[in-house]
Structures are given as C-alpha cells and as structure tokens.
Amino acid sequence: MSDQILLGTRKGTLILDRKGGRWTPRPIAHAGMSISYAAKDPRDGTIWVAMDHAHWGPKLSRSKDDGKTWEHITQIAYPKGARFIEQHMPTPGPEVERPTTYKEATLLKVWVLAFAGPDQPGVIHAGTLPGGLFTSRDGGETWELNRPLWNHESRGGDLFAGDATSKNHWGGTPAAIAYGEFVPGIHSVIVDPRDSNHVYVAVSCAGVLETRDGGKTWHGCNRGMLNDYLPNPEAEWGHDPHFVTMCPGQPDRLWQQNHTGVFTSEDGARTWKRVSRPEVAVHFGFPIAVDERDGNTAWVVPAKGDDERMTPGAALFVARTTDGGATWQTFREGLPQEHAYDVVYRHALDARGDCVCFGSTTGNVYVSEDRGETWRCIGNNFPPVHSVRFA
Amino acid sequence: MPHVTFTRHLQRFFPTLTEGEYPGTTVRELIDELERRYPGFASYVTDETGRLRRHVNVFVGEEPIYDRERLGDALAPHDHVYILQALSGG
C-alpha cells in the first residue's frame, strides 16, 4: 500500500500522507499556480511537477527531498523550425476551403510525465501541447523533442525540411482551446516495464502510437477502435483517447477510456475491443486505472455522455471490472448520491495495491482502501483537481 | 540606461531581481541582458520563438510596446520600462 498521494490542482501541489489510518494534506506547494500533473519517479523518489502558469508559461519543478524544497529547472522548449500544420476550430456555416499553413511550435502545456524503467536511469518523457513528446536522458537537466514522432507521416512528414509530404491526421483537442490554439496533445505516455525502448503515446485527437526502438520509429495502434463521430468508424486515425494505461504486471494488457467508450487490448495494442456497458453508465468519461498485477481489473469514474460531462444522475460512483470488461460493478458507498456534479479529469484517478483514489473538478477527493468497493472523502474543499497519483 | 520596474510576481522566481538601470537600446537587448544576469528570465516573459508571452506586457513609459514578435522597440537612456503580467492571464 502506498502512503502518499500527490494532487496536481488548479491552485498548487498537495501532498497527502497516510498516518495512523488518516490521509492528511500538507500545506500547499506552488501556491496559486495551476499544476497540470504531479508524480514521483519510483527510481529515485524525485517528485516532478508540471506547472501551467498562465502568465509565465509552462514550467517544470522538482523536489529531491520529498516535497520539502523545490527547484525550478531547465525548461522544455520546442527547437527552432519545429512546425505543424495549422488547424482551425470549426466555425458555423459552410466549410471554408483554406490553404495549408504552418505554425512555429511553442510549448503550451506539459500534460503528462512518464518515467522509464531501471534499465534507462535518468530517462523521463513529457507529453505536451501542441503534440510533441520530449525526452530527457539526464534526469531532467535537458530535454529533446522526439523528432521521428513530430515528423511522423500522420502529421504531414518532416516539416523541419519543408512543406508537408503527407496528409495530417492529428486533430486539435478542445483541451487546447484555453491556450488560444486548436492543436493536438499527448496526454498518455506508457513505458513497457519489460523494455523501456517500448513506449506508447496517446494523442487527442489522433489515437495511440507505439515505438519499439526507443523512439526512432513509430506506428499507429488503432485497430479495433471505433469512432462513432466518423463516417468510417474503423478509420486508422481521428480517435480521441482520453487516457490510456497499462497493467505493469501484464504489460500486453492496455486499457483506454476513449471519447467513444471504454476499450481494452490483450495483445499490446495490436487490436482493441470496446467493452463499454452503457446500461450501467460505463461508456463516457476521462480517466481509467488498471490493477498493478491483474490486467482484467480496471476502474473508471463515468460521466454522462459528451453532452453533459457530469456525474450520471448527480450520484457519484466508481465502476470496476474484474473480468476484462465483460461485466462491470458499480460502487457508491461513501460517495455522495445526490447533488453531485463532479467531473474527474483524465489524470485524476489512480490505483495502487488495494488503494484507489480520485479527485474532481469540484475539489472533492475520495479514497478507497478495498479496491474501490467503499469510499472515504479525504477533502471537499481542494482546488479543482487535475491529477491524482500515488507516490 | 533605461530604468526597469518589474512586477513583484517575478521575484517569486528570481528573488534577487531588483528594479534599476539596465543597459539596452531595444527591448530585445534589455531582455537579453536580464537573461544574462538572471538565467532563465527570458523564458518567463518570452516563448521559445522570442515573442512576448501572450499574458505578459512590456510598457515603455505609459505605452505598451508595439513589436511583441521581435521586441524591436527602441529604448532611450531615460526611458522607464515596466515588465508586468497582463490582466488577461489572471
């Protein structure tokens, strides 16, 4: 069981410690700053925080003394010449034919951080808006854009070298609009515990891509995905994974909460199958967590459709499957069953051992210590919660 | 040399940042000088292309600078420069 939870919130970083059976928050760190993600590197215990400062730009902060002191470090920056094909928000009225235009990339947000395994000490990945994967090989001192992914044929090819040589299939994510641009974002980076050269990324809106050679080559992994918003639901691209995660103990078992349902893969993302059960409201949502050892067990906190994006029936619940998505049980004990309008963001649910924890945009944080069956509130007045990670 | 006043919020990241005279004949030169004295400073007020960040304002006297892309606005020795966060980002 983990004894520490890290919350990335709209107003700072919160560390909660489990002492004497109670989860107790420390005074807030990075007070007033929006934190998009906070997580601890299991290799050396460093806590990493992605700050999303409206005025001064996205910045990273880290603590090597378990949150006592923080240091601001060399920042992630797109290299000169990193361009992307500009996209435009849909506008009312007839579709406007536009010429292809390019835009110089600047870092808008560090959305997620992921740590390589012990076979690659010092290697850390960062998924960003506008759709770049950055990797540090020296413990976060320097960061480099992964060019093969940035230059992937699904994005128009090598735009450092010149104009597009292929069609762009990476769409903008509504999560980028607050930054004034309609661009894609990488929100999930998954490192295979068997081999840190094997990495998946998930992109809103494109789908899942995989490298097996440490980022030199990438290919799409979207077979079996269904996009109800496209004329061809089985299209290779255009998918909107909300979050993708892997069972560390069974790394070929992946789970995906997508805009169009819950999907799972038993073959390392070669194929996916939809396991939504709308009759028990398991379909739409943002986060998904999988058990550390059992790839058949996963948790979701559903939201009602993309038309409302609120707790179904204003009664908060968590759904769990233990049979690979064939059936889902819903658990409500300890969760509010009236006037609950919580939404749980994609990084705001985590599972570790028997503990499951989630936080909502209304600042409520709930923890379960019996695999999601009963819940206890550990705070109602936190800022809107962006990320929840056991340390 | 131009006199430069900073929003106090920048002192949170650069505790030794002090109001005073800094050399520079353009806003770009001034930011480069501040980066030399306070490593990392430029990444707070400009993005990686060198543009002023969307929610940062630089005033010369009471006028916002014109060239937010290249920061080419000229500075005279007696100018008073203000580097502030914009209300829009709050």
Contacts between the chains, C-beta under 8 A, distances in Angstrom:
chain1	res1	chain2	res2	distance
A	54	B	55	5.6
A	54	B	89	4.0
A	54	B	90	7.2
A	55	B	9	7.3
A	55	B	53	6.9
A	55	B	55	4.7
A	55	B	56	6.1
A	55	B	85	4.2
A	55	B	86	7.2
A	55	B	89	4.4
A	56	B	10	7.9
A	56	B	13	7.2
A	56	B	44	4.3
A	56	B	45	7.5
A	56	B	53	6.9
A	56	B	56	7.5
A	56	B	85	7.8
A	57	B	43	6.5
A	57	B	44	6.7
A	57	B	47	6.4
A	57	B	53	5.7
A	59	B	43	7.9
A	72	B	13	6.4
A	72	B	40	7.2
A	75	B	40	7.4
A	75	B	43	5.2
A	77	B	43	7.3
A	77	B	48	4.0
A	78	B	48	5.4
A	80	B	48	7.9
A	80	B	49	7.7
A	104	B	49	5.4
A	106	B	47	4.2
A	106	B	48	5.4
A	106	B	49	5.9
A	106	B	51	7.7
A	107	B	47	7.3
A	107	B	48	6.7
A	180	B	54	6.5
